[in-house]
Protein backbone atom coordinates (compact mmCIF):
# COMPACT_ATOMS: atom_id res chain seq x y z
CA UNK A 1 0.00 0.00 0.00
CA UNK A 2 1.05 3.59 -0.64
CA UNK A 3 0.87 6.14 2.14
CA UNK A 4 -0.74 9.54 1.53
CA UNK A 5 2.72 11.09 1.84
CA UNK A 6 4.07 8.73 -0.85
CA UNK A 7 1.29 9.73 -3.24
CA UNK A 8 1.67 13.45 -2.57
CA UNK A 9 5.40 13.17 -3.21
CA UNK A 10 4.71 11.35 -6.48
CA UNK A 11 2.31 14.08 -7.64
CA UNK A 12 4.87 16.76 -6.76
CA UNK A 13 7.60 14.92 -8.72
CA UNK A 14 5.35 14.54 -11.77
CA UNK A 15 4.49 18.25 -11.66
CA UNK A 16 8.16 19.18 -11.76
CA UNK A 17 8.86 16.77 -14.64
CA UNK A 18 5.93 18.01 -16.72
CA UNK A 19 7.04 21.61 -16.35
CA UNK A 20 10.43 20.82 -17.88
CA UNK A 21 10.71 21.52 -21.59
CA UNK A 22 13.12 18.61 -22.05
CA UNK A 23 13.34 15.49 -19.90
CA UNK A 24 16.92 14.59 -19.02
CA UNK A 25 17.73 10.84 -18.82
CA UNK A 26 18.14 11.21 -15.06
CA UNK A 27 14.68 12.73 -14.63
CA UNK A 28 13.07 10.43 -17.18
CA UNK A 29 13.98 7.45 -14.99
CA UNK A 30 11.46 8.70 -12.43
CA UNK A 31 8.53 7.92 -14.73
CA UNK A 32 7.67 5.15 -17.15
CA UNK A 33 9.17 5.61 -20.62
CA UNK A 34 5.73 4.98 -22.12
CA UNK A 35 4.36 7.92 -20.11
CA UNK A 36 7.20 10.21 -21.20
CA UNK A 37 6.64 9.26 -24.86
CA UNK A 38 2.90 9.84 -24.48
CA UNK A 39 3.54 13.31 -23.01
CA UNK A 40 5.58 14.19 -26.08
CA UNK A 41 2.88 12.95 -28.47
CA UNK A 42 0.19 14.77 -26.49
CA UNK A 43 2.15 18.02 -26.54
CA UNK A 44 2.45 17.89 -30.33
CA UNK A 45 -1.22 16.93 -30.86
CA UNK A 46 -3.76 19.64 -31.58
CA UNK A 47 -5.68 19.21 -28.30
CA UNK A 48 -7.62 22.28 -27.10
CA UNK A 49 -6.19 23.49 -23.79
CA UNK A 50 -9.69 24.07 -22.47
CA UNK A 51 -10.77 20.48 -23.10
CA UNK A 52 -11.98 18.96 -19.82
CA UNK A 53 -14.00 16.02 -21.13
CA UNK A 54 -13.54 13.45 -23.87
CA UNK A 55 -15.47 14.03 -27.11
CA UNK A 56 -18.71 12.08 -26.99
CA UNK A 57 -19.79 9.87 -29.87
CA UNK A 58 -23.49 9.17 -30.25
CA UNK A 59 -24.19 5.42 -30.44
CA UNK A 60 -25.22 4.20 -33.89
CA UNK A 61 -28.78 2.92 -33.80
CA UNK A 62 -28.23 0.44 -36.64
CA UNK A 63 -24.89 -0.90 -35.44
CA UNK A 64 -24.52 -4.68 -35.45
CA UNK A 65 -23.05 -5.91 -32.15
CA UNK A 66 -19.38 -6.81 -32.43
CA UNK A 67 -17.83 -9.91 -30.90
CA UNK A 68 -16.59 -7.69 -28.07
CA UNK A 69 -20.09 -6.25 -27.52
CA UNK A 70 -21.49 -9.78 -27.16
CA UNK A 71 -18.71 -10.80 -24.76
CA UNK A 72 -19.31 -7.73 -22.59
CA UNK A 73 -23.01 -8.49 -22.33
CA UNK A 74 -22.21 -12.05 -21.25
CA UNK A 75 -19.96 -11.00 -18.36
CA UNK A 76 -21.13 -7.50 -17.44
CA UNK A 77 -22.50 -8.66 -14.06
CA UNK A 78 -19.04 -9.88 -13.01
CA UNK A 79 -17.40 -6.68 -14.27
CA UNK A 80 -19.89 -4.47 -12.44
CA UNK A 81 -19.24 -6.42 -9.24
CA UNK A 82 -15.50 -5.66 -9.47
CA UNK A 83 -16.20 -1.93 -9.89
CA UNK A 84 -18.71 -1.76 -7.04
CA UNK A 85 -16.59 -3.74 -4.60
CA UNK A 86 -13.54 -1.54 -5.25
CA UNK A 87 -15.38 1.83 -5.43
CA UNK A 88 -14.10 2.29 -8.99
CA UNK A 89 -15.52 2.87 -12.44
CA UNK A 90 -14.95 0.21 -15.09
CA UNK A 91 -15.01 0.79 -18.84
CA UNK A 92 -14.43 -1.36 -21.90
CA UNK A 93 -13.29 0.37 -25.09
CA UNK A 94 -12.72 -0.73 -28.67
CA UNK A 95 -9.39 -0.70 -30.51
CA UNK A 96 -9.68 3.05 -31.03
CA UNK A 97 -10.19 3.84 -27.32
CA UNK A 98 -13.89 4.66 -27.76
CA UNK A 99 -15.80 3.35 -24.74
CA UNK A 100 -18.40 0.71 -25.62
CA UNK A 101 -19.68 0.08 -22.10
CA UNK A 102 -19.07 1.48 -18.63
CA UNK A 103 -20.30 0.84 -15.10
CA UNK A 104 -19.44 3.27 -12.29
CA UNK A 105 -19.61 2.65 -8.58
CA UNK A 106 -21.66 5.18 -6.62
CA UNK A 107 -18.43 6.90 -5.54
CA UNK A 108 -17.22 7.49 -9.14
CA UNK A 109 -20.51 8.04 -11.01
CA UNK A 110 -20.54 11.85 -10.98
CA UNK A 111 -16.82 12.16 -11.79
CA UNK A 112 -17.12 9.68 -14.68
CA UNK A 113 -20.09 11.47 -16.23
CA UNK A 114 -18.38 14.84 -15.91
CA UNK A 115 -15.37 13.84 -18.04
CA UNK A 116 -17.38 11.56 -20.38
CA UNK A 117 -15.86 8.36 -19.07
CA UNK A 118 -19.05 6.73 -20.32
CA UNK A 119 -20.24 4.79 -23.37
CA UNK A 120 -19.36 6.85 -26.44
CA UNK A 121 -16.47 8.69 -24.79
CA UNK A 122 -13.54 8.96 -27.21
CA UNK A 123 -10.28 8.55 -25.30
CA UNK A 124 -7.85 8.45 -28.21
CA UNK A 125 -4.51 9.97 -27.26
CA UNK A 126 -4.66 12.56 -30.04
CA UNK A 127 -8.03 13.75 -28.67
CA UNK A 128 -7.48 13.84 -24.89
CA UNK A 129 -3.77 13.19 -24.44
CA UNK A 130 -2.10 10.74 -22.07
CA UNK A 131 -4.51 8.22 -20.57
CA UNK A 132 -4.41 4.54 -19.63
CA UNK A 133 -6.91 3.29 -22.24
CA UNK A 134 -4.97 4.65 -25.21
CA UNK A 135 -1.58 3.84 -23.68
CA UNK A 136 -2.44 0.20 -23.09
CA UNK A 137 -3.60 -0.22 -26.67
CA UNK A 138 -0.51 1.49 -28.05
CA UNK A 139 1.94 -0.59 -25.97
CA UNK A 140 -0.16 -3.79 -25.92
CA UNK A 141 0.66 -3.99 -22.22
CA UNK A 142 -1.06 -3.22 -18.95
CA UNK A 143 -0.73 0.46 -18.06
CA UNK A 144 -1.19 2.67 -15.03
CA UNK A 145 -1.59 6.43 -15.40
CA UNK A 146 -1.45 8.18 -12.05
CA UNK A 147 -3.01 11.55 -11.24
CA UNK A 148 -1.23 14.39 -13.06
CA UNK A 149 0.45 11.97 -15.47
CA UNK A 150 -2.85 12.43 -17.35
CA UNK A 151 -2.83 15.19 -19.96
CA UNK A 152 -6.28 16.61 -19.15
CA UNK A 153 -6.34 18.47 -15.84
CA UNK A 154 -9.91 17.30 -15.21
CA UNK A 155 -8.63 13.76 -14.51
CA UNK A 156 -5.64 14.73 -12.38
CA UNK A 157 -7.63 13.43 -9.40
CA UNK A 158 -7.83 9.98 -11.02
CA UNK A 159 -5.65 6.91 -11.15
CA UNK A 160 -6.39 4.55 -14.04
CA UNK A 161 -5.35 0.95 -14.66
CA UNK A 162 -5.86 -0.59 -18.09
CA UNK A 163 -5.19 -3.95 -19.72
CA UNK A 164 -5.56 -4.96 -23.40
CA UNK A 165 -8.20 -7.53 -24.34
CA UNK A 166 -6.72 -10.07 -26.76
CA UNK A 167 -8.55 -12.30 -29.17
CA UNK A 168 -8.00 -15.81 -27.76
CA UNK A 169 -7.09 -17.25 -31.16
CA UNK A 170 -5.21 -14.51 -32.98
CA UNK A 171 -3.74 -12.73 -29.94
CA UNK A 172 -4.56 -9.42 -31.63
CA UNK A 173 -6.04 -6.70 -29.39
CA UNK A 174 -9.80 -6.33 -29.81
CA UNK A 175 -10.20 -3.71 -27.09
CA UNK A 176 -9.11 -2.58 -23.65
CA UNK A 177 -10.56 -2.60 -20.15
CA UNK A 178 -9.95 0.20 -17.65
CA UNK A 179 -10.53 0.46 -13.90
CA UNK A 180 -10.31 3.95 -12.43
CA UNK A 181 -10.48 5.47 -8.95
CA UNK A 182 -9.36 8.65 -7.19
CA UNK A 183 -5.59 9.08 -6.88
CA UNK A 184 -5.75 8.80 -3.07
CA UNK A 185 -6.91 5.18 -3.52
CA UNK A 186 -3.95 4.21 -5.71
CA UNK A 187 -3.13 0.58 -4.98
CA UNK A 188 -0.55 -1.84 -6.34
CA UNK A 189 -3.38 -4.35 -6.84
CA UNK A 190 -5.18 -2.06 -9.30
CA UNK A 191 -3.26 -3.37 -12.29
CA UNK A 192 -3.97 -6.98 -11.29
CA UNK A 193 -7.67 -6.15 -11.04
CA UNK A 194 -7.67 -4.69 -14.58
CA UNK A 195 -5.86 -7.76 -15.92
CA UNK A 196 -8.39 -9.99 -14.15
CA UNK A 197 -11.23 -8.11 -15.85
CA UNK A 198 -9.50 -8.51 -19.23
CA UNK A 199 -9.26 -12.26 -18.55
CA UNK A 200 -13.00 -12.40 -17.71
CA UNK A 201 -13.81 -10.80 -21.08
CA UNK A 202 -11.38 -13.07 -22.94
CA UNK A 203 -13.06 -16.12 -21.39
CA UNK A 204 -16.41 -14.79 -22.60
CA UNK A 205 -14.89 -14.42 -26.08
CA UNK A 206 -13.79 -18.06 -26.02
CA UNK A 207 -17.28 -19.14 -25.01
CA UNK A 208 -18.81 -17.12 -27.83
CA UNK A 209 -16.35 -18.37 -30.43
CA UNK A 210 -16.61 -22.11 -29.90
CA UNK A 211 -17.22 -22.58 -33.63
CA UNK A 212 -14.70 -20.01 -34.75
CA UNK A 213 -13.10 -19.66 -38.18
CA UNK A 214 -10.29 -17.12 -38.58
CA UNK A 215 -8.81 -16.27 -41.96
CA UNK A 216 -5.36 -14.76 -42.33
CA UNK A 217 -5.14 -13.56 -45.90
CA UNK A 218 -2.45 -10.90 -45.60
CA UNK A 219 1.09 -12.12 -46.28
CA UNK A 220 1.14 -15.94 -45.83
CA UNK A 221 -2.46 -17.26 -45.91
CA UNK A 222 -3.64 -19.40 -43.00
CA UNK A 223 -7.05 -20.68 -41.89
CA UNK A 224 -7.60 -21.36 -38.19
CA UNK A 225 -10.60 -23.37 -37.00
CA UNK A 226 -11.08 -23.15 -33.23
CA UNK A 227 -7.44 -22.19 -32.96
CA UNK A 228 -6.06 -25.06 -35.06
CA UNK A 229 -4.58 -24.57 -38.53
CA UNK A 230 -6.41 -26.29 -41.40
CA UNK A 231 -4.57 -27.78 -44.38
CA UNK A 232 -6.28 -26.29 -47.43
CA UNK A 233 -5.45 -25.68 -51.07
CA UNK A 234 -4.96 -22.08 -52.28
CA UNK A 235 -8.27 -22.37 -54.15
CA UNK A 236 -10.11 -23.40 -50.99
CA UNK A 237 -8.62 -20.41 -49.16
CA UNK A 238 -9.92 -18.18 -51.97
CA UNK A 239 -13.39 -19.72 -51.65
CA UNK A 240 -13.52 -19.13 -47.90
CA UNK A 241 -12.32 -15.55 -48.40
CA UNK A 242 -15.06 -14.86 -50.96
CA UNK A 243 -17.75 -16.41 -48.74
CA UNK A 244 -16.48 -14.34 -45.79
CA UNK A 245 -16.89 -11.18 -47.87
CA UNK A 246 -20.38 -12.34 -48.94
CA UNK A 247 -21.97 -13.46 -45.64
CA UNK A 248 -25.40 -13.61 -47.26
CA UNK A 249 -24.11 -16.49 -49.42
CA UNK A 250 -23.67 -17.15 -53.15
CA UNK A 251 -25.25 -19.67 -55.46
CA UNK A 252 -23.02 -21.95 -57.52
CA UNK A 253 -23.07 -19.75 -60.61
CA UNK A 254 -22.16 -16.53 -58.78
CA UNK A 255 -19.46 -18.22 -56.71
CA UNK A 256 -17.97 -19.69 -59.90
CA UNK A 257 -17.87 -16.25 -61.54
CA UNK A 258 -16.39 -14.59 -58.42
CA UNK A 259 -13.68 -17.25 -58.26
CA UNK A 260 -12.80 -17.84 -61.90
CA UNK A 261 -14.25 -14.93 -63.86
CA UNK A 262 -14.07 -15.68 -67.59
CA UNK A 263 -11.53 -18.49 -67.19
CA UNK A 264 -12.70 -21.77 -68.66
CA UNK A 265 -13.00 -23.90 -65.55
CA UNK A 266 -15.84 -26.39 -65.29
CA UNK A 267 -18.58 -26.08 -62.68
CA UNK A 268 -17.75 -29.65 -61.71
CA UNK A 269 -14.30 -28.52 -60.55
CA UNK A 270 -15.88 -26.00 -58.16
CA UNK A 271 -18.35 -28.62 -56.92
CA UNK A 272 -15.43 -30.91 -56.08
CA UNK A 273 -13.71 -28.11 -54.13
CA UNK A 274 -16.93 -27.44 -52.19
CA UNK A 275 -17.34 -31.12 -51.40
CA UNK A 276 -13.82 -31.28 -49.94
CA UNK A 277 -14.45 -28.14 -47.90
CA UNK A 278 -17.65 -29.61 -46.50
CA UNK A 279 -15.73 -32.71 -45.42
CA UNK A 280 -13.31 -30.45 -43.55
CA UNK A 281 -15.82 -28.01 -42.04
CA UNK A 282 -18.74 -30.36 -41.58
CA UNK A 283 -22.08 -28.65 -41.10
CA UNK A 284 -20.49 -25.22 -40.94
CA UNK A 285 -20.61 -24.85 -44.73
CA UNK A 286 -24.16 -24.25 -45.88
CA UNK A 287 -25.51 -24.77 -49.40
CA UNK A 288 -28.25 -23.27 -51.57
CA UNK A 289 -26.75 -20.73 -51.33
CA UNK A 290 -23.18 -21.57 -50.29
CA UNK A 291 -22.43 -19.72 -47.04
CA UNK A 292 -20.37 -20.03 -43.86
CA UNK A 293 -22.35 -20.95 -40.75
CA UNK A 294 -19.46 -20.64 -38.28
CA UNK A 295 -18.45 -17.44 -36.49
CA UNK A 296 -15.97 -15.98 -38.99
CA UNK A 297 -13.30 -13.34 -38.49
CA UNK A 298 -10.51 -12.27 -40.82
CA UNK A 299 -7.52 -9.96 -40.74
CA UNK A 300 -8.78 -8.12 -43.82
CA UNK A 301 -12.19 -7.52 -42.20
CA UNK A 302 -10.49 -6.24 -39.05
CA UNK A 303 -8.39 -3.86 -41.17
CA UNK A 304 -11.51 -2.64 -42.99
CA UNK A 305 -13.37 -2.12 -39.69
CA UNK A 306 -10.37 -0.16 -38.34
CA UNK A 307 -10.38 2.09 -41.43
CA UNK A 308 -14.14 2.60 -41.16
CA UNK A 309 -13.70 3.72 -37.55
CA UNK A 310 -10.75 5.98 -38.39
CA UNK A 311 -8.19 3.81 -36.56
CA UNK A 312 -5.46 4.08 -39.18
CA UNK A 313 -2.62 2.93 -36.91
CA UNK A 314 -4.45 -0.32 -36.16
CA UNK A 315 -5.28 -0.87 -39.85
CA UNK A 316 -1.61 -0.48 -40.81
CA UNK A 317 -0.60 -2.78 -37.98
CA UNK A 318 -2.99 -5.45 -39.22
CA UNK A 319 -1.79 -5.09 -42.80
CA UNK A 320 1.16 -7.48 -42.88
CA UNK A 321 1.29 -8.05 -46.63
CA UNK A 322 -0.72 -8.11 -49.84
CA UNK A 323 -4.13 -9.79 -49.59
CA UNK A 324 -3.87 -13.26 -51.25
CA UNK A 325 -1.17 -11.89 -53.55
CA UNK A 326 -1.27 -14.87 -55.94
CA UNK A 327 -5.03 -14.91 -56.35
CA UNK A 328 -6.43 -14.21 -59.82
CA UNK A 329 -10.04 -14.25 -58.62
CA UNK A 330 -11.67 -11.12 -60.09
CA UNK A 331 -13.71 -10.66 -56.91
CA UNK A 332 -10.65 -10.84 -54.64
CA UNK A 333 -8.53 -8.68 -56.97
CA UNK A 334 -11.19 -5.96 -56.90
CA UNK A 335 -11.50 -6.08 -53.13
CA UNK A 336 -7.69 -6.10 -52.77
CA UNK A 337 -7.33 -2.99 -54.97
CA UNK A 338 -10.07 -1.20 -53.04
CA UNK A 339 -8.49 -1.94 -49.66
CA UNK A 340 -5.01 -0.86 -50.77
CA UNK A 341 -6.44 2.34 -52.24
CA UNK A 342 -8.15 3.12 -48.91
CA UNK A 343 -4.94 2.40 -46.98
CA UNK A 344 -2.95 4.65 -49.28
CA UNK A 345 -5.51 7.43 -48.95
CA UNK A 346 -5.33 7.13 -45.15
CA UNK A 347 -1.52 7.32 -45.31
CA UNK A 348 -1.61 10.54 -47.36
CA UNK A 349 -3.95 12.07 -44.74
CA UNK A 350 -1.98 10.81 -41.71
CA UNK A 351 -0.51 13.26 -39.23
CA UNK A 352 1.57 10.88 -37.09
CA UNK A 353 5.15 10.41 -38.34
CA UNK A 354 5.88 7.61 -35.85
CA UNK A 355 3.02 5.54 -37.27
CA UNK A 356 4.29 5.98 -40.83
CA UNK A 357 7.90 5.26 -39.88
CA UNK A 358 6.80 1.95 -38.35
CA UNK A 359 4.85 1.12 -41.51
CA UNK A 360 7.84 2.02 -43.69
CA UNK A 361 10.13 -0.19 -41.57
CA UNK A 362 7.90 -3.16 -42.46
CA UNK A 363 7.29 -2.08 -46.07
CA UNK A 364 10.32 -0.16 -47.41
CA UNK A 365 8.66 -0.01 -50.84
CA UNK A 366 5.68 2.00 -49.49
CA UNK A 367 6.17 5.12 -51.63
CA UNK A 368 2.98 6.71 -50.28
CA UNK A 369 4.42 6.60 -46.75
CA UNK A 370 7.74 8.04 -48.00
CA UNK A 371 5.97 10.93 -49.73
CA UNK A 372 3.80 11.72 -46.72
CA UNK A 373 6.76 11.57 -44.32
CA UNK A 374 8.72 14.06 -46.42
CA UNK A 375 5.78 16.43 -45.95
CA UNK A 376 5.39 15.79 -42.21
CA UNK A 377 9.00 15.68 -41.01
CA UNK A 378 10.87 18.96 -40.48
CA UNK A 379 13.75 19.60 -42.86
CA UNK A 380 16.33 19.15 -40.10
CA UNK A 381 14.95 15.76 -39.04
CA UNK A 382 17.64 13.03 -39.43
CA UNK A 383 15.33 10.89 -41.54
CA UNK A 384 14.17 13.65 -43.89
CA UNK A 385 17.17 13.73 -46.25
CA UNK A 386 17.33 9.93 -46.34
CA UNK A 387 13.69 9.81 -47.39
CA UNK A 388 14.17 12.46 -50.06
CA UNK A 389 17.14 10.57 -51.53
CA UNK A 390 15.18 7.31 -51.41
CA UNK A 391 12.21 8.86 -53.18
CA UNK A 392 14.32 10.60 -55.82
CA UNK A 393 16.33 7.43 -56.40
Phi, psi and omega in degrees: 000149177262139175279163178298325179295320177301314184290321177297320178296320180295316178299318181297318179297317181296319178302315181296319181293320182292332181280353179276136180290327179227131178274119175285156178306324181295317180286325182298334180295341183281349176229165177294142178300323180297325178291314180301317179295320180294322176301317181296316179295319181295321181296327182271350178282157182270068182261123180302132182297333182275001182291123180239358179215151179292144172304144185249125180260127179288134180296139179283127184289333183258016184287130174283136181297133177281172176301321180293320176303314182296319180296320179298314180300325183289332186237015185297329179298315179295321180293318178299321181300318179299315182295316182293319182291333183255006181057041182240178169245137179246142178218146174240127183240161179277188185291353176252015178069020172269125185290127178268327186203143178213151178217110180267149168285167180301326183291333185251359186301307184297316181297320181294317180294324183296322182259009181064039171273062186220173178304129182099345178294130183259107185252033174296144183300322182287350179260322184233000179081197186305125174201159188291323180303304183294322182295319181294322178290322181291320184268347185060028180225162175297144183223147173235128174241116187259126167046242186282010166290336175295149178285312182285129181295336182291345177245022176290344176272005184255157162231132186234136178239129182226150177220137179291148175257119184256140173297129185298337183261319184265343184063018173272143178294134176248355181171193182210147176245141183228134172244128183228146178215182174284152186299331180293343179259017178304131185218140180298341180276352183301318180295320179297322179296319178296318179295325177295319178295321177298321179294323178299316181292320179296324176295322177294325176297317179300317181298320182287333188254036183296329173248081192243125177245124178239131182249121170259112182245348173282146178059237181275116183296144177205139177245125178249129176242113186052040175087353182251137182288135176263146175266108184229157175281159176305323179294321179293326175295319177299316181299314180296324178296315179298315181293329176293322179280349178234069186298340178286345178098162179224142173283174186302317183296314182291322177295320178300316181292320179296326184275316188250341184063232181268004179293144184274084177237131186291152176297328180298326178297317178294320179300321180294319178298318182292325178295318178295320178296321179294325177296326182281316186265350180066224183282008181272359175247108181277166179226162178054063001273169174291130180201158179268129182258356178275166170287119187244133171229159181206148180297325181288329175289321177297319179295319179294317178299320179296318178295318180300324182272356180084016181265075188295319181301318180292321179299315180292328178292322180287331183283100183256001180165173183296138179294116179038064190302334182267357183288137175252007178300125180300325179295312182292320179300318179295316181294321178300313181298321180295315180297315182293328176293319179293320178297317180296319178298319179294324179295317181293339179261357184293151180238005183249103180301321182301317179299316181288325177295321177296318179296319181292328178295328179273331181229081183300340182273004183286086184297326180298321178292322178298313181298316182293322180295323178295335177278325185276321186282139176296156185300331182270005178291137183305328184275346188297309182296324177298319180292319179298314180297320180297315183293317181291329180285000000 
